[in-house]
Every structure is written in structure tokens, then in C-alpha cells.
Amino acid sequence: MVVSKHKTFDILSDAVRYCTRCERMHSSQRILSRSVGSLSSPIMFIGEAPGRLGADLSGVPFYGDKSGDNFQALLEHAGIDRTSVFVSNAVLCNPRDEDGRNATPNRQELSNCSGFLSRQIELVDPKIVVTLGASALEALSLIERHEYTLSACVRTTCQWFGRTLIPLYHPGQRAMVHRSFANQRSDYQFVAERLRRLDKGRRKPSGLPSKAASDLAREIIELKPGVSYFALHKLLFLAEVESLKRSGERLSGALFLRQKDGPYCVDLEVTRLRKGIPDLEIINKAGRLHFRVKATSGILFSEATPSSQMPKGRTVVADIVQQYGELDDARLKTRTYLAEPMRRILREEQKSLVNLFNTPINLDVATIERAPT
Ligand code: SF4
């Protein structure tokens, strides 16, 4: 099956090599060869067009020029291995203006090449498509109509043609005016997090990260009735970090973002929380949300229960609630800022002099110092 995929790709590359549909591309290389990366990749990056000093010379998309260097740096920063992804362009030849400089492909050229793009997508069948720049986003609309715009949808997940679409800016220098390099680094971390979640989903098809998160949230609420929305997010974050330290394992697959007031768990957004805990009682005290559950799910712990007999996740949650459950907001926030995953982001912010609000927090065991066993 893999062989036939490669064969089909080679036939497509041959067709591209002899294509003469776009008049101003006659003297450009056709950039579609095995150098585009893995044909089995779950993710496809689509740029605008091969660059004059990059792909048009090297034969490899995003390689050899400043855009290529930036792209490589962004992938590396997010821990995405270039060899395991598929990288192509909306048009496969380098468009130039009258002075011989890189030009933006026009609508007709995007349309001329959209059949080739469509066949690449069909062949690789990626779960995630990342467009780099407005032209790439427009090119997708010629395959399957959508209304997404780059400015409104950057770094969000959109549904397109049965896949997840993530629109990003082009990594070239010109686009840096609209999206700083620091912001783009966060964009690629967002993509990497989506990839990781995809991978986890594959390995654990029965795992429901949001359910795991809401179960843990329920435990926190039962242990500390009346807990605030603010504290709930912070306590769950501290429990995740503590679990990584103790066992090298996450308690849930929940996604945490760095927000202005510290870690925020996307899976605990109020509507989702309500769905996950149907008997959740929400108390609004002066505009701040607090939670109780109407009926407890059973005796979680009793004084007679030896801690060695408690399930691992519950022990961690119980310890965290006992240790930090009574702290006021400011102290609790400080505790989260002292945890290594947050400290890493704060260091990054200091170094690049930007805030990284809404950046996914990397809760990877490799980045956490394990407690001695
Ligand atoms: S850009 Fe695409 S459609 Fe245009 S000449 Fe090159 S391969 Fe053909």
C-alpha cells in the first residue's frame, strides 16, 4: 500500500513537471518531489509558492532562503520533526514580477494549480492542514469552499473538508509586520499541541481527555466544596505537574494555556464543565463563580483509607487540595508560576520581551524534574 502511494505520488510529480498552465512560470522549476516529506504524515503545511532564492533553487519547499530558515526554526522550536511532515505550496512554481522578484500568485494561478494541490491532499490524507499565509488559505477555498480569513482565524482550529484546518501567517520576513516571530513561535506550539493530542487519541482511542479532566475537577470540588473557578484551574494544573513529578504520567490529556492570570484549562471551560458534571451547582458571588456538586459521587477518601490504597490520581489531587486548597488567589497563582512549565514560559517571555498569552503550556514529562522514588 505504501509502495502504491509513492507510485501515485511519482505519477503526480511527473504531471507537474510537464505542466505549462501558468504563463509567467515557464522558466521556473516545478517543485513537487519526494523532498516534500512524509506521504503518511498526519499533518500538511501549505505555503504560498516556491521562493526565488529558496525552493526554486534548492528544489525543496521552504528551504534555502530566509522563509525556509524561519520555517525550520519555528518547527524546531515547537519540537516538530521536519522529516515527518509534508510540506508543499499552493502553487508549485515560482511566480515573479516584472523585475524578477518573488510575486504573489494570482487567483488564476491558484486555480490552475488547485487540481495538483487537491491530489496531494487526497493522497497524503492529513488529519491537520496548516496554511501559511492568505494565498494558501484562498487556495483551499478553491478546492472546498470556506469563509475563513487569516486575520480572524489565525491560530484557531477550523473544520474544512473533513479535516482540522489551522490558518497561520507565512513565515517570510514580510509577514512579520503582521505577526511577530515570537507570536509565530506560539502558533507552532499550538500546532504541536494539536499534533500531540492527535497522537494521544490514536494511542488511546477510548480516552476522553475532557471527561478525564471533568472527573478530576469533580474530585477537587467534592474535596473543597465552594471552590472558585480560578482556584479549580490552578489546582488541577498543580495536580498535573505533581503527577508528572511523581510518576511521569499526566492525570488527563487536558490542554492548558498560559493566560494573564496563570494556567487555564481549556477542558474546564464552564459550558464543558457543566456537561462533564451534570449535577454541578454554580454559585455566582459578586461576579466570581464557585462550584459545588449536588450529590457526591461516593466516599472518595475516609480517614481509615490508607493512602497506599487510593488510586494514584486521587492521591495526587487530595494532596494538592490539602496543600494549596486554602491559599488565596494571589498565593495560588504564585504557586503555579513557580512550577517548571510556567517558569519556562515566563523565561521565554523575558527573553523575547513579549507576552505569550494563550500559548499552550508544555506538560511534557521530559521537561519536569522527577521526584526521587
Ligand atoms: S504553478 Fe502549478 S499550474 Fe501553474 S505552471 Fe506551475 S505546476 Fe502548472
Residues whose N, C-alpha, C, O or C-beta is under 5 A from the ligand:
A	BS01	SF4	V16 C19 T20 R21 C22 M25 V91 L92 C93 E109 N112 C113
